[in-house]
């Protein structure tokens, strides 16, 4: 019974994420990984330093993703424009 409920819950969550991506106009499949490193309780300076380093790594990865998305967008625009221009020349 628990397995069935779990499977139904997973299916519903998947459908919701796909629907969100579709209606929001996203190519990411409905989610983007959040920064999920937990800040330690009463941390040492070393732990705070590691936390900051992990945050910087996450932000750098986000910036790389943004750059990759922008490049893919620009290639798509160029392809669309080229194809439309070729079509215009032939009609």
C-alpha positions, 0 to 999 in steps of 0.5 A: 500500500505504501509503495502504491501511494509513493508511486502515485505521489511521484507521478503527480509531482512529475506531472505537476513539474511538467505542466509547470514547465509547459505553461511557464515556457521553460526548457528546464523540465520544471525545476532547477537545483536549489542551493541546499547546503545547510548552514551548521549550528554554531559553526567554526570559522573553518565550517563557515569558510567551507559553506562560503566556498560551496555557495561560491561554487553553486553561484559559479555553476549557475553563471555557467548555466546562464552562459550556456543557455544564452549561447543556445538561445543565440544559436536558435535565433541565428538558425531561425533567422537564417532559415526565414531569410532563405525562405524569403529569398526563394518565395 
